[in-house]
Amino acid sequence: RAVVEGAKRAGVEVGVCGELAGSVSGAQLLTEIGIYELSMDPAAVDEVREGLLGA
């Protein structure tokens, strides 16, 4: 969280690429701490999107 807050103050976006971003629970954790740039396997996009939107 400290990295995200420091980056925000500096005007720098923080993103995460990989397995953590491609899981619903990981994406939820990342968005809770302010990371909204997520890169993942295309096969995971629909499931993660639905998980984040609460569908």
N, C-alpha and C positions, 0 to 999 in steps of 0.2 A: 504494500500500500504506500509506503514511503517513496518508493521509486515512481509510482504513478503520480503522486502528489507533487513531487519535485519536477517531474517532466511537465506536468500541467502548468506549473508556475513558469517554466522556461519556454512554454509554447511548443513542446515536443510531444508528438503522439506516441503512445506505447502500443505495440501489437504483439500478439502471440501466434506462433505457427506450430502446428504439430498435434500430437495425440490429445493433449490436454484441451486444446481449443476445439477439437473434434468430438468431444464427449459432452453430453448434456450437462452433467454435474460440473465438469471442468469449465464449460462456457458460462454456467451460472455463477460460479465462483469468480471468474475473471471479470464478468460484467458488474458484479457486486462491488469489486474494488476499483472500478472505473476504467477497465480495459474493454474497448468496444471494437477494436480492429482484430478480428480473428481469422486466421487462415487455416484451412483444414482440407482433408480429402473430400472431393466433390460428393462422394457417396454419403457423407455425414451431414451435409448441409440441411437437407429437409428435416431430419430428426432433431438437429440442434435448433433450427429455427422454430420448430413446433414446441420444443422444450422451453425455449426462452420466451415465447409468446404465450405459453400456458395452454396451448391447444391440446 
